[in-house]
Amino acid sequence: MSNAVKNIAKFIRRNPEDKASSDLRDLCNALEASASFDLGCLYNLDRKPFELAIDLLEEWRFDRHVFERRLQKYLDEPADPSEDD
């Protein structure tokens, strides 16, 4: 998720007073905290910040999918008796 986050950080630094910066920051915080977020506010964004938000969501979804697959892989493996210590 690092590319999308970096691009959003650049946008926020360049546009600190912009409402879109606040919305993008809220989206990042919500994803990080697994909190709720009003997706409706994304429809009010201009093209560039909207694309940044979509990129972030795509990377977040991919990262979550990879994490869940890795976790499931380890859960499916037989337990190692030496790990009980």
C-alpha positions, 0 to 999 in steps of 0.5 A, spaced: 500 500 500 506 504 500 505 507 493 498 509 494 500 512 501 506 516 498 501 519 493 496 521 498 501 524 502 504 528 497 497 531 495 496 532 502 502 536 503 501 540 496 494 541 498 493 542 506 487 546 506 483 542 501 477 538 503 479 533 499 486 532 503 481 532 509 477 526 506 483 522 504 486 523 510 480 520 514 480 514 509 487 512 510 485 513 518 479 509 517 483 503 513 488 503 518 484 502 524 479 498 520 474 503 522 467 505 518 468 511 513 463 514 509 464 512 501 459 517 499 464 523 500 468 520 495 463 522 489 464 529 491 472 529 490 475 532 483 478 527 479 485 526 481 484 525 489 478 520 487 483 516 483 488 517 489 482 514 493 481 508 488 488 506 488 489 506 496 482 502 496 485 497 491 492 496 494 489 496 501 484 490 498 490 486 495 494 487 501 489 484 506 488 478 501 495 477 501 495 477 509 489 473 509 492 467 505 498 467 508 495 467 515 490 461 512 497 458 510 500 458 517 493 455 520 493 450 515 500 447 517 500 441 522 502 444 529 510 444 530 511 441 537 517 445 538 513 451 538 509 450 544 515 452 549 
